[in-house]
Amino acid sequence: MKPITDRPEAHLYVCTNERPEGKSCCKKVGGHEFFAKTKDKLIQEGIRSQFWITRTGCLGFCNDVGCVVALYRDGEAAPEIYSEVEADDFDKVWKSLTGQ
């Protein structure tokens, strides 16, 4: 096992989980789109190595409004977790992730 020492300033997990019809899930409320928009902007801004983003399965806060994201900052033990994240929340999440 080899530890990774080149760590990001922050790591954003975006739920893109899919559940059977009739059950709430982040795929149905824009999880994939939110992930793709954030990843594309990280690449466009040239900061993909400083700030990581990962698609994830269920984070346990399913709803019918928006996706769930968890933001881990280097050196902090617990993440910031946001539920009901909609496309209109992109700028707020971006600022929380990058400080920009």
N, C-alpha and C positions, 0 to 999 in steps of 0.2 A: 504494500500500500504506500502511495506517495501523496503527501499533503500538497494542496494547492496554496501557494503563498502569494500569488498575484491576485488579490481579492478586490472586488468592486467596492465603490463607495456605498452603493445600495443595490438591492436585488428585489425586483417586483415580480410577484407571482400573480398571474391572472387566471381565474378559473374559467375553463372552457368545457366543463363537464356536460355530458349529454345523458339525459334520463329518458325512460319510456314516456310515451304520450300520456298527458294528464298530470305529470309530475313537474314541479318547478326545476329549472336548471339554467346554468349560465349560458349554455349554447343558445338557448331560445331568447335570451335577453341581451345579446350582443357581445358575449365574452370573446369570441374569435375576432370580431371586428376591433374591439378595444385592444386586444393583444397585438394585432397586426398594425394598427395605427401607431401604437407606442413603439414597437420594434422598428418600424419604418422611420419614425422621427429620430430615434437613437442613432440609427445608421446615417440618416441625412445630416444630423448635427455632428457626426464624427465622434460620438461619445459612447459607442457600444461597448468598449472595454471598461469604461468607468462605471457604467450602470447596466446591470444585467436584467433581462426579462425572461421569464419562463412561463409557459402554459402549464396549468396544473389541473388535476381532477378536482373533485369536490372538496371545498374548504369548510363545508358544514353550515353555511348560512344561506341556503337556497331561498329564492324569492322569485316573484313574477315581475319585478321592476327593472333590475339591472344586475350586472355581474358582481362578483366578489373579488377583491384584490387584497393581497398582503404585502406590505412593504417592510423589508428587513434592511436596517442600516448597519454598516460595519461597526462593531463594537457594542451594539445594543442587543440585549438578551431577548426582548420580546418585539414582535412586529406590530406595526400599525395595521389594523384590518378594517377595510371599508366594505360595506354591503350596499346593494342597490345602486351601484356605480353605472351611470348612463353615459352616453356619448357626450352630453353637455358637461360632464364632470371632467373631461379630458384635461383641460388646462389646470385644474386644481390638483389632479393626481400627478401631472407632469411636474408642477412646481414642488410638490411634496417629494417626488423622486429625485429631481435634479437641482432644486433650489433656483431654477431659472423661471 
